[in-house]
Amino acid sequence: METLSAEGKLLYIYLWTNPQCNQAGLYEITLDRIAYETKLPVDSLPSLLEALEPKVKWYAEHNIVWIKNFLKRQTKSPKFLVAAIKAMNSMRVPDELRADFELYNQDLLEGVAPSQHISLTKRECVAIRDAFICQYCGKEIQDESDYEMDHIVPIIRGGKDNYSNLVASCHDCNQKKFDKTPTEAGLPEPNPSSFHGAQATYLLKTNHVLFEKWLAVFPQRQKVAFRVIGGTVDEYQSILTNIKQYQSQIPSNANANADLNLNNTLGKGFGETLSDKEQELISSSLFKAYEKEIGVISPSISEQLIDFSAFYKQSGAPLDWIQEAFAEAAKNNKRNWAYVKAILETWVKQGKGEKHGANKRKGRELPEKYTTPEEFRRSHGG
């Protein structure tokens, strides 16, 4: 903290003492509000927040601040720790934050863990995907001090915090690159693949070499390794099947709606049977939209998406509603699956014109079957 600028110190004190902070050290707040209350220029906040790491973590896509050492500075009372866990759960935080929180407070929460299953962090998933090999120089990463999760295009230059912009890097390459692009730093341009937490867990369960490397680079995981990789191989294979469908069925350079004639495909009546291909598209669209608008897909979320796809299949609702529902949730700063699911269920039952949470319009019932796509859309306000 001694090396921070005056503005950085002011921001740190403001965040640490903010009355919105809950027992877990978490709270939602926008950059505009921070700027208004601190009088700091809003365009300076992203770089100032980055300078506060690792003491403070800012989840930009969710407008959530995490004061990382907040819980460790509080009482060790089990009741307070339980209250902190409940406070975190009440926020419906993204899986990435939950995993980071549990790992950081692992020793403190021993015996009062938030859940039986512990998710892998995004930092771990990137290292597992890249097989603990630096994607710039090809060096094997053997311990935590030599591992950096690197943004190919730096965040401060508009890069995204997702798997398509993240790679494993050794410490030397990360320092050489710093806030440059690989080309500017004289390094090769990596080509990372999309990825999911379920895939990383599956690799740990089925590849003992990767498992040993994981424990070597993240030795703090040795105490809870069995909770991280809980579940059977068959369960993860089922999840991975749906992930592969999502990655292969939805073209990256075109909208899925252009890939199928949805007027004929998904404009069917409620209860009509769709083909396996159409079922795959529904699951794939859910996976793609979740990753884009919310973040990393954990095994539990994956199972929920798969279960919901069966309901959506029977509803016969248009495929493009899925992306629109996720977009509406993001617009309302409600980036969680429960909220998106409620939107889709409302649209299916009451029509797309209805707002989430609104009462059903009087005299309007969901027809048991629609004979044409046009009739379906008219009945649903489309």
Sequence and secondary structure as in RCSB ss.txt:
>XXXX:A:sequence
METLSAEGKLLYIYLWTNPQCNQAGLYEITLDRIAYETKLPVDSLPSLLEALEPKVKWYAEHNIVWIKNFLKRQT
KSPKFLVAAIKAMNSMRVPDELRADFELYNQDLLEGVAPSQHISLTKRECVAIRDAFICQYCGKEIQDESDYEMD
HIVPIIRGGKDNYSNLVASCHDCNQKKFDKTPTEAGLPEPNPSSFHGAQATYLLKTNHVLFEKWLAVFPQRQKVA
FRVIGGTVDEYQSILTNIKQYQSQIPSNANANADLNLNNTLGKGFGETLSDKEQELISSSLFKAYEKEIGVISPS
ISEQLIDFSAFYKQSGAPLDWIQEAFAEAAKNNKRNWAYVKAILETWVKQGKGEKHGANKRKGRELPEKYTTPEE
FRRSHGG
>XXXX:A:secstr
 TTS HHHHHHHHHHHT TT  TTSEEE  HHHHHHHH   GGGHHHHHHHTTTTEEEEGGGTEEEETTTGGGS 
  HHHHHHHHHHHHHTT  HHHHHHHHHHTTTTTTTS S SS    HHHHHHHHTTTB TTT  B  SGGGEEEE
ESS GGGT  SSGGGEEEEEHHHHHHHTTS HHHHT          HHHHHHHHHH HHHHHHHHHH GGGGGTH
HHHT S HHHHHHHHHHHHHHHHHS TTS HHHHS HHHHT   TT    HHHHHHHHHHHHHHHHHHT    HH
HHHHHHHHHHHHHHHT  THHHHHHHHHHHHTT  SHHHHHHHHHHHHHH TTS TT    TT    S  SSHHH
HHHHTT 
